[in-house]
Amino acid sequence: MNFKNATQHTLLALFHLALGVLLLSGFISKVYSILIVLIGFRAIVKSQNDKNQAIYWAAYMVGAEVLFRMSGGMIFHELPKYSVFLFLLTGLYVENKRHHVSVSYVFYMLLLLIGIAFIDIPFNESIRKAIAFNLSGPILLGLSAIYFYHRKLSIETVLNMLFVMVLPVISMLSLLYFKTPDLKQIAFGGSANFVASGGFGPNQVATILGLGIFIIAVHLFFEKRIFPLFVFDAILLMYLVYRGLITFSRGGILTAVFALLAFMFFYMMARRDKLKQFVRYAGFVALFGIVLIVYTADATGGMLINRYTNKNARGIEKADISTGRIDLFKSELDNFYENPFFGIGVGGSKYERLEEEGIVAASHNEVSRLLSEHGMIGLVILFILIVIPVKHILTQPYLARAFLSAFLLFWFLTINHSAMRIAFPAFIYGLSLMQITFYEHEEVEQLAD
């Protein structure tokens, strides 16, 4: 895939704006999702992944996963995860160039499988579904890590990949516009809003909208265009932020903010004119953010401020800022303390809570789930997942650190508020392990320290 042609960028963006309207039909959404899988697989095999086609198709499916779910385009629930797995595995298999396979991540995947031996769920529940629900994301992460581990990709390839990933997010904006009622008809309160999220889970919608915010912002930094004129891209960015804020789901938006701040920090460190860049970008972001927050707060009757300051609709501060996630986290830590060596087995946390508290709730935190269901093995897994990319990032030039640190933050913060329900955190974790090569942007200092 070559996206150097600005006209091609514009046509693809316009197509995806229209696609959002078409995907209001569940039938069209199903057909389109199947076509993406078939066409993507064929393109990777035919090209022998000579220009990293697997990355582009996987990135597209990652960006489209929530779009397909909210538009009824899933022939089965885990289709996007399996599709991304298929694309990356096929890419590794058919490419002619040799790629180093990290032993650490092969070991990580083997460690995950140990928890299956200790699975203990009610006899009337499906063991296969419990394993698939809890391990499909972590296994995909392992494959993504193996695929991207020290893989050299040019900055142009990375930016093109991000462009491909944001295309379905543009479709999501279009779908949300037509699927949600006027804001005056929506009753905003002190919790995440399903109506403003197109009737789908606000947490997942906000996560992908946050990804879109990051990608558009990065393109603006590099003076790359989605649409021909800067003003259109700026409007697209503002609308992304606006739609993300009115979901009232804080995790996805705050994650995007932290990832973007990390990117901006290292981006400015890579510039010779650091002070000038800091004043320029910090001032722009502050002004941009304040205006949007004030506008959205007014549009929601002040409820946005209550939501982000942990207050209910009456303006009274709530006791739990995490909307129940802290209690889930504590219960999983208790499981770890009681079963420290091998945990309670894959999928056991949900049923342990049902037995002890009568609450049916899947984990929202992948860190505590790993400890609860895998015990000390989970601790080893976390050590591998955090130490390897951090060591890698610290050896890279500042501009590379901007991307890699943002990707790692996206993974870590997302799994702490949304576990690994979607393919996004697994895929973006792998991106934190690649090596970005720079042959343009002469104004940027390539410093390793």
N, C-alpha and C positions, 0 to 999 in steps of 0.2 A: 504494500500500500504506500502510495506517495501522495502527500498532502501539501506539496509546496505550492500548488496552484490555488490562489485565493478564491477563484470562481468555484472550484470544487468544494472548498470549505463552506462557502455561502449556500451552494445548492444542497449540500448534505444537511446543513443547519435548518434550511427552509423545509426540506423534506421531513425532518423530524418534528418540526412545529406542526405540520399537517398530520403526521403520523399519530400524534397525541390525540387528535380528534377521531381518527379511524379506530384507535384502540379502545374507544368507548364501547365498541362491540367486542364482547368476549370471544366470539368465534374468530374474528379477524386477529385478535391478540394471540389466540392459540396457534393459528396457522402461521403467523409471523414468527413466533418463538421457535416453532419446529423448523421453519425455513432457515433461521439463523444458525441453528445447530447443524443442519445438513449442509448448507452452503459453506459454513465455516470449516467444517471437517474436510470437505472436498478441497477447499482452497489450500488448507495446510498440507494435505497429502500431495496435491498436484504440484505445489511449489517447493516441496521438500523443506518447508520452513526456511527458505534461503534468505528471506528478509524479515524474519521474526513475525510471520503472519499469525502464529499462535498467540503472541502477545496481544495483537490488535483484536482478534476475535474473543479472546478471554476477557480483555478489558471492556469490550462492548457488552458482553453478557453480564459482567459485574455491574456495569452502570444500568443495565436494563432489568435486573432481577426484581427489584421492588415494583418497577413499572408493570412488569408482566403479572406479578402477584395481585396488584391492586386493580388490574384491568381484566382479570380472569383468564390469563393466558398460560396457565400452568396445567400441563397434562398430568403431572404429578409434582408434589410439593418441592422436592429437592432437585428439580430439573436444572436450574442454573448452576448449582454446585457441581453436579455430575458433568454438565456441559463444559465448565471451566476446567475441570479435571481432565476430561477427554481432550480438549484443545491443547493443554500444556503437555500431557503425556504423549499425544500424537506428535507434537512438535519436537519433543526430545527424541522420539523414536525415528522419525523420518529424516531429520536434518543430517547432512553429511559431515558438518564440522563436529569435532570432538568437544564434549563439555565435561568439565570436572564435576563429579558427583560428591557432594559433601557427606562424609561418613557420619558427621554429627547429626544431620537431619534424617538419615536412614535410621540411626540409633533412636532418635526422637520418635519416629513412627513406630518402631518396634516396642518402645516403652508404652505407647498409647494402647497397644493391643493387649498388654498384660491385664489391664482393667477388665477386659471381657471375661476373664476366667473367674472373676469375683462378682459377676453380675447377679443381682438378687432383686427381682421385681415380681409383682403378683402374677400367679400362674395364668390369669386370664388376659394378661397384657402381652403384646408382641415384643419378643426379644430383638427381632430384626429391626423394628421401628425404633426401639430404644437406642440400639447401637448406631443406627443411621442418623438419628436426630442429634446425638451427642458427639459422635466421632466424625461425621462427614466433614464438618468445618475444620477440625484439627488435622485430619488426614490431608485435606486439600491444602492446608497451610504448609504441611511437610513437602508436598509435591511442588508447590509454588516456590518454596525456599530452595529446593533442589534445582528447579529450572533457572532461577535468577541468581543463584549463588555465584558471585564474581563474574557474572556474564557482562561483557562489555557492550554497552549500548550508547550510541551518540545522543547528544542533547536533543537533536532534531527528532530522533526516534522516540525519546521519552515524551517530548511535547506532542508529537503526533498520537502517541498512545493515549495521553490524557485527553486530547481532542476527541478521539474515538469514544472514550469512556464517558464524556460529558454529553454526547449526542442523545442518548436515551433520557438523560436528565432534562434536556430541552423538551423532549416529548412529554415527560412527566409534568413539566410546568403547564404545557398546553392542556393536558388531560385534567389537571387540577383546576385550571381556570373554568373549564366547562362542566366539571363534575361537582364543584362546590357551590353552594348558594351565596348570595350576597352577604357580606360580613354583618350587615344589620340584622340578618335573620339567624345568625349563629350566636348561641348563648355561651359566652366565654366565662370560665371560672378559674379555679386555682389548680387545674390539672390539665394534662395533655388533651387536645381536642381532636376527636376522630372525624367530626364533620369537616373541619378546616383542612384535614389531611386526606380528603377524598374518600372518607369512609373506611380507610385502611389504618393500620397501626401507625400512630404518629411517630413513634420511636424510629422505626425503619425508614419512614418517609423523610424525617428530619436528617437522618444519617446520610442518605443519598443526596439530599438537597445541600447539606453541608459539604459533601464531596464536590458538588457542582460549584459552590461558592469558591472553594479552594482552587479548582482548575481554572475558572474564568479569571480569578485574581492573578494566578501565575502567568497566564497568557498575556494579561495586561502588563505585568512586569517585564516580560520579554518582547513586548510590542508585537505580539502575534494576534491575529484577528480571527474571531468566529464569524462575524459579519463584516462587510467592507468598511464601515465607518466606526470609529471609536465610540461615538455616542450610543450606537446600538448595543455594543458590548457592555457599556456602562449601565444601560437600562436593564439588560439581561442580568447583570450582576445584582443590581438593586432589587429586581423582582425575585431573584433567587433568595436573597436575604429576607425579603418581606414574607415570601411563602414559608420559608423555614421558621421565621419567628411566630407566625400565626398558628403553626402546628401546636405551639405551647409545649413542645418536647425539647427540653433544654440540652440533653446529652449530645445530640447530633450537631447542634449549632455551636455549643461551647467547644466541642472537639475540633471542629473546623477552625474556630478562632485560635485555639492553641497551636494547631498545626500551621496555620498561616503566620502566626507570630514567630514560630521557630524558623519557618522559611525566610521571613523578612530579616531576622537577625543575621543568619548566615549569608543571605544575599547581600546585605549591606556590608558585612565583614569582608566580602569578596571584592568590594569596590574600592577604588583608590580614594574617591571623594566620599568617605564614610559619613562625615558630619552633614554634608549637604543632602545625602540620600536619606539619612535619618530624619532630618527636618521635613524633607519633602514627603516621604511616605508616612511617617508618623502623623503628620498634620492632616494628610489626605484621609487616612484611615479613621482618625478621630472625628473629623468633621462628617465624613460619610456615615460612620456608625451612629453618631449622635442624632443626625437628621432622620435616619431610618427608624431608630428606636423611638424617638419622639412621635413620629408620624404613626407608627404601628401601635404604640401605646394609646394614642388618641383614638385610632380606629377600633380598638378593642375595649374602649371605655376604661382605660387604666388597668385592665386585668393583666396585661403583659408585664407591667412592673411588679404587680403582686406575685405573678408566677415566678419571676426570676429573683424575687426577694423572699421566696418561700412563704407567701401569705395566701390565705384562702380568699374567696370572693368577697368576704366582709372586711378584708384587710387585717385579719388576725393571723399572727405568725403560727405556722404549723410546727408540730413537735418533730416531725421527721422530714428532713429536706430531701430524702432519697425516694420518697413515695413507696416505702416498703422494702426497698432494695437492701437497706442496712440489716433489717431483720432476716432476710434471706441469706445475706452474707454471714451473719452470726450463726445461723442454724447450720450452714455448711462448714464453718470453722469448728463447730461443736462435733460434727461428724468426723472431721479430721482428728480432733483430739481423742475421740473415742476409738478411732480406727486408724492410727497413725502410719502403719506400715504399707498396707495395700488399699486403704480406703474402703468404701462401701460398694464399689463396683460401678461400672458404667451405667448411667441412667438412674442410679439409686437415690439421688438427692430428692428428686420429685416425689417419689413414693415414701421416702423417710418422713418428709414433711406431712404428707397425707396421713400417715399412720400416727404421728405424734401430735400434730396440730389440727388435722382435719382440713388442711389447706392444699388445694391443687395449684401449684405454681412451679413452673420450670425456672431454672436459674437464669438470672440476668447478668451474672458475673462469671466469666470464664476462669478467672484466677481462683476464686473460692470453689468453683465446681471441680477444677483439677485437683485441688487439695482434698476435697470431700470424697471424690470418687476414685482417686488414684493414690491418695496418701503421700508418702515420702517420694514415690515415683513422680507424682505431680510436681513436687518441689524441684526435683531434678529437671523435669521438663521446662518449668518456668526459668530455671537458671540458664538452660541452653537457649531458650527463646529470647532472653534479654541480653545475655553477655555477648553472644556471637555478633548480632548486628551493631551493638554499641561499639565493640572493638573495631569492627569494620568501618563504621562511620568516622571514628576518630582518626583514621589513617587517610581519609579522603580530603581533597581540596575543599575550600569553603563553599564554593558554589554547588558542589556535589552534596556536601553536608546539608545544604538548604533543602534539597529534595529528600534525601534519605532520612533525615531526622523528622521531617514532616510525615513521611510515610510510616515511620515507626511509631510516632505519636498517634497517628490515626488508628493504627492497629491496637495499641495498648489502651487508649481511652475508649475506643469502641467496645472492646471486649469487657470493659468494666461497667458499661451501662446497658449493653445489648447482647452480651455473650457472643456466640458465633452463629446466630440464626441465619445470617445471610453470607454470601461468598466474599463480600467486600473485604472484611478484615483479614481473611486468609490470603487473598490475592495481594493486598497492599503490603502485608508483612514481607512477602517475597521481594517486592520492589525495593525494600530497604537494604537488600543484600547485593544489588547490582553495582557495577562500576560504570559511571557516566563519563564518557569521553567528550572533550570540548575541542572543537577545531574552528569555532567562530567566536564571536563576542570578545574581541580583543581588548575591550575596555575593562574586562574582568580579570582580577589578579588570581592566578591559579596557585594558591598557597596551601600547603599540606598542614601547616601549623596555624 
